[in-house]
């Protein structure tokens, strides 16, 4: 069961990421006319590729496997992987993560490499903590380390924790009540941020009232699209999950249809729901049409299997590796594809 949930989390993140990627930074109104509905992959003809959302999730998994359950070792392992990931020409890297990568290479420690930013980078990679870690205090600690490596604004940390708590809740057999979820997050982060508590309360009330994710986003002032600000991203993603806890297809497509930072919002939703449903709950055609190399679907399954063993015994192991030369060539190809999509957006319909 645990291995199935971890596989579902990682593959769910990848599928959501790949589905949402072509729509990134497209407004809600322009999205249908430009690319059509998000019912299949549109980055390549009928095929999908992933971005940093999935890559960071896999690096988190590798770092946990290598850490042996030691949080300080996890910090070192994740920082090491972030340094080398930064050198492989990743496309679309966020500003805060870019600056943190520079600081890591200049010798900053993982506790001091982050910059003051409330971007959604930490949230995009946090679902796997909830899928693989049992103890809530340890989940919070891992989220804190992962966040502060790149983002120092406490809001980024609270958003990441909320995503991890959602994935932890998704592991239970019965759907979680929205108000109960809000209470769980509040009990973890305390009263440190009244604004975030208010946002989560609004999410729960909207879901209980039967409102759609698109309507919730509109009422939150995000009618043109979901921004990369973590207090925009996380409430909308949580709304899509809470309203469709066992319906992967509806949850992911509904958040993409909101526009904006679609790859990250869909990756977060996919990771949370995938944890609850396992791989069986993800539409099989979406898994089969992922065209990733060397971080292939089978590679991600094997990585999840290693993480499931770590969950049981907390023993340090050598995690699966990736060929660095292959990664560079893959990233250069990916960059060309992204640039082509950028040029396409210069053309109508507007």
Beta strands, then each sheet from edge to edge (+ up, - down):
end
